[in-house]
Amino acid sequence: MADPLQQFQINPIVPLEIAGINVSLTNSSLAMIAAAALVTAFMAGSMRGRALVPGRWQSMAEISYEFIANMIRDNVGAEGRPFFPFVLTLFMFILFGNLLGLLPYSFTFTSHIIVTFALALTVFIGVTIIGIVRHGLHFFSFFVPKGVPMAMMPLMVPIEIISYLSRPVSLSIRLFANMMAGHTMMKVFGGFVFILGVFGVAPLIVNVALTAFEVLVAFLQAYVFTVLTCLYLNDAVHLH
């Protein structure tokens, strides 16, 4: 049976080094470029006609638009409207990256923690800057829980700070771990199909079910990452 973790190996496609820094085009970066290109083509192509009665592709684009718009409205309120382009882009990029990884011979870049951590860190830094710009030094009152006795503050404030700083870690691990675990399981059962030959019907059925489940996970993980981003934006905007 082939190594189920081999599918996550990053391989250079176009080796390139600038000033001693490896900036090679890899299968991971190529997959990210492909995901960004597919999102751009989908959104731009589906809205090109702008028909009054939307077709299939335009309907999907409008559903995506309304889905994210409602998510921001429900979790951030009207103040979250300026962040809609970023949140929509984040959701579509993660979603297409997850789905792209389900294609044969493709690469799932969201199964690498360095990628998910970079996305989570971008969200974390952006949300922190927004909070400081909107509230100034009052932003740091976020780490002082309301209604807590002063005697408990030396304990509660460090806990709140650690909890806040752990956000990019938990956000990145959740996405990376789910995508990596699912793809590893599919690879394992796929190996059993070839090993068992004619008796590989059972693992084949399981693998088909896992593939359907992974499609659901691809949507779910993109949703979870995005809705948590909205909740963090809500904290920065309203200091909840």
C-alpha positions as CSV (number, residue, x, y, z in Angstrom):
1,M,0.0,0.0,0.0
2,A,1.3,3.5,-0.9
3,D,2.1,5.8,1.9
4,P,-1.2,7.7,2.6
5,L,0.9,10.8,3.7
6,Q,2.8,11.0,0.4
7,Q,-0.1,13.0,-1.1
8,F,0.8,15.9,1.2
9,Q,4.4,16.2,0.1
10,I,5.4,19.5,-1.4
11,N,7.3,19.1,-4.7
12,P,9.0,21.9,-6.7
13,I,7.6,22.4,-10.3
14,V,9.7,25.3,-11.3
15,P,12.9,25.6,-9.1
16,L,13.8,29.2,-8.4
17,E,16.0,30.9,-5.9
18,I,16.4,34.6,-5.3
19,A,19.1,36.0,-3.0
20,G,19.4,32.6,-1.3
21,I,15.7,32.3,-0.7
22,N,13.8,29.4,-2.2
23,V,10.8,30.9,-4.1
24,S,10.2,27.9,-6.3
25,L,6.8,27.3,-7.9
26,T,5.5,24.1,-6.1
27,N,2.5,21.9,-6.4
28,S,1.1,23.7,-3.4
29,S,1.5,27.2,-4.8
30,L,0.2,26.0,-8.2
31,A,-2.9,24.7,-6.5
32,M,-3.4,28.1,-4.7
33,I,-3.0,29.9,-8.0
34,A,-5.5,27.5,-9.6
35,A,-8.0,28.1,-6.8
36,A,-7.7,31.9,-7.1
37,A,-8.1,31.6,-10.9
38,L,-11.2,29.4,-10.6
39,V,-12.8,31.7,-8.0
40,T,-12.2,34.7,-10.3
41,A,-13.5,32.9,-13.4
42,F,-16.6,31.6,-11.5
43,M,-17.5,35.0,-10.1
44,A,-16.7,37.1,-13.2
45,G,-18.1,34.6,-15.7
46,S,-21.3,33.9,-13.8
47,M,-22.2,37.6,-13.5
48,R,-21.2,38.6,-17.0
49,G,-24.7,38.3,-18.4
50,R,-26.5,39.8,-15.4
51,A,-29.8,38.4,-16.5
52,L,-33.0,39.4,-14.8
53,V,-33.9,35.7,-14.6
54,P,-30.6,34.2,-13.5
55,G,-29.2,31.1,-15.0
56,R,-27.5,28.2,-13.2
57,W,-24.1,29.8,-12.8
58,Q,-25.5,33.3,-11.9
59,S,-27.8,31.7,-9.3
60,M,-24.8,30.0,-7.7
61,A,-22.9,33.3,-7.6
62,E,-25.8,35.1,-6.1
63,I,-26.4,32.4,-3.5
64,S,-22.7,32.7,-2.5
65,Y,-23.1,36.5,-2.3
66,E,-26.2,36.4,-0.2
67,F,-24.9,33.6,2.0
68,I,-21.8,35.6,3.1
69,A,-23.8,38.9,3.3
70,N,-26.3,37.3,5.7
71,M,-23.5,35.7,7.7
72,I,-21.9,39.2,8.2
73,R,-25.2,40.8,8.9
74,D,-26.1,38.2,11.5
75,N,-22.8,38.1,13.3
76,V,-21.3,41.6,12.9
77,G,-24.3,43.8,12.0
78,A,-24.4,46.7,9.7
79,E,-20.9,47.8,10.8
80,G,-19.5,44.6,9.1
81,R,-20.6,45.7,5.6
82,P,-17.2,47.2,4.7
83,F,-15.5,43.8,5.4
84,F,-17.8,41.9,3.0
85,P,-15.3,41.7,0.1
86,F,-12.5,40.2,2.3
87,V,-14.9,37.7,4.0
88,L,-16.4,36.6,0.7
89,T,-12.9,36.2,-0.9
90,L,-11.7,34.2,2.1
91,F,-14.7,31.9,2.0
92,M,-14.5,31.3,-1.7
93,F,-10.7,30.7,-1.7
94,I,-10.9,28.1,1.1
95,L,-13.9,26.4,-0.4
96,F,-12.4,26.1,-3.8
97,G,-9.1,25.0,-2.3
98,N,-10.9,22.2,-0.4
99,L,-12.9,21.1,-3.4
100,L,-9.9,21.3,-5.7
101,G,-8.1,18.8,-3.5
102,L,-10.8,16.2,-4.1
103,L,-9.9,15.9,-7.8
104,P,-7.6,13.1,-8.8
105,Y,-3.9,14.0,-9.0
106,S,-4.6,17.4,-7.4
107,F,-3.1,18.9,-4.3
108,T,-5.0,20.0,-1.1
109,F,-3.1,23.1,0.1
110,T,-5.5,23.6,3.0
111,S,-4.1,20.3,4.4
112,H,-0.9,22.2,5.3
113,I,-0.8,24.1,8.5
114,I,1.6,26.7,7.2
115,V,-1.1,27.7,4.7
116,T,-4.0,27.6,7.1
117,F,-1.9,29.4,9.8
118,A,-1.0,32.2,7.3
119,L,-4.7,32.7,6.6
120,A,-5.6,32.6,10.3
121,L,-2.8,35.0,11.1
122,T,-3.9,37.4,8.4
123,V,-7.4,37.4,10.0
124,F,-6.0,37.8,13.5
125,I,-3.7,40.7,12.6
126,G,-6.4,42.4,10.6
127,V,-9.1,42.1,13.3
128,T,-6.6,43.4,15.9
129,I,-5.8,46.4,13.8
130,I,-9.4,47.1,13.2
131,G,-10.2,47.0,16.9
132,I,-7.3,49.3,17.8
133,V,-8.1,51.8,15.0
134,R,-11.8,51.9,16.0
135,H,-11.4,52.0,19.8
136,G,-7.9,53.2,20.5
137,L,-6.6,52.2,23.9
138,H,-10.1,51.3,24.9
139,F,-9.7,48.1,22.8
140,F,-7.6,46.6,25.6
141,S,-10.6,46.7,27.9
142,F,-11.6,43.6,25.8
143,F,-9.3,41.6,28.1
144,V,-11.0,42.8,31.2
145,P,-14.2,40.7,31.7
146,K,-17.2,42.6,33.0
147,G,-18.7,41.7,36.4
148,V,-15.5,40.0,37.6
149,P,-14.3,41.0,41.1
150,M,-11.1,43.0,41.1
151,A,-9.5,40.3,43.2
152,M,-9.9,37.9,40.3
153,M,-8.4,40.2,37.7
154,P,-4.8,39.1,38.0
155,L,-6.0,35.6,37.1
156,M,-8.6,36.4,34.5
157,V,-6.7,39.0,32.4
158,P,-3.8,36.6,31.5
159,I,-6.4,33.9,30.7
160,E,-8.2,36.3,28.3
161,I,-5.0,37.4,26.7
162,I,-3.8,33.8,26.2
163,S,-7.3,32.9,24.8
164,Y,-7.1,35.8,22.4
165,L,-3.6,35.0,21.2
166,S,-4.5,31.3,20.7
167,R,-7.2,32.2,18.1
168,P,-5.0,31.9,15.0
169,V,-3.6,28.6,16.3
170,S,-7.1,27.0,16.9
171,L,-8.4,28.5,13.6
172,S,-5.6,27.1,11.6
173,I,-5.4,23.6,13.2
174,R,-9.2,23.1,12.8
175,L,-9.1,23.5,9.0
176,F,-5.8,21.7,8.4
177,A,-6.5,18.7,10.7
178,N,-9.9,18.0,9.2
179,M,-8.7,18.2,5.6
180,M,-5.6,16.1,6.3
181,A,-7.5,13.4,8.2
182,G,-10.2,13.1,5.6
183,H,-7.8,12.7,2.7
184,T,-5.6,10.3,4.6
185,M,-8.6,8.1,5.3
186,M,-9.6,8.1,1.7
187,K,-6.1,7.1,0.6
188,V,-6.0,4.2,3.1
189,F,-9.4,2.8,2.0
190,G,-8.3,3.4,-1.7
191,G,-5.3,1.2,-1.0
192,F,-7.4,-1.6,0.4
193,V,-9.4,-1.6,-2.8
194,F,-6.4,-2.5,-4.9
195,I,-4.9,-4.9,-2.3
196,L,-8.1,-7.0,-1.9
197,G,-8.9,-7.1,-5.6
198,V,-12.3,-8.6,-6.3
199,F,-13.0,-8.5,-2.5
200,G,-12.4,-4.8,-2.4
201,V,-16.0,-3.9,-3.0
202,A,-16.6,-3.0,0.7
203,P,-13.7,-0.6,0.9
204,L,-14.7,0.9,-2.5
205,I,-18.2,1.6,-1.1
206,V,-16.7,3.1,2.0
207,N,-14.4,5.3,-0.2
208,V,-17.3,6.5,-2.2
209,A,-19.2,7.4,1.0
210,L,-16.0,9.1,2.3
211,T,-15.8,11.2,-0.9
212,A,-19.3,12.4,-0.5
213,F,-18.6,13.1,3.2
214,E,-15.4,15.1,2.2
215,V,-17.4,17.3,-0.1
216,L,-19.6,18.1,2.8
217,V,-16.6,18.7,5.0
218,A,-15.1,21.0,2.3
219,F,-18.1,23.3,2.6
220,L,-18.4,22.9,6.4
221,Q,-14.8,23.8,7.1
222,A,-14.9,26.8,4.8
223,Y,-18.1,27.9,6.6
224,V,-16.6,27.4,10.1
225,F,-13.4,29.3,9.2
226,T,-15.5,32.2,7.8
227,V,-18.1,32.4,10.5
228,L,-15.3,32.5,13.2
229,T,-13.7,35.3,11.2
230,C,-17.1,37.1,11.4
231,L,-17.3,36.5,15.2
232,Y,-13.8,37.9,15.6
233,L,-14.8,40.9,13.6
234,N,-17.8,41.4,15.8
235,D,-15.5,41.3,18.9
236,A,-13.2,44.0,17.3
237,V,-16.1,46.2,16.2
238,H,-18.3,46.0,19.3
239,L,-15.8,44.9,21.9
240,H,-17.9,41.9,23.0
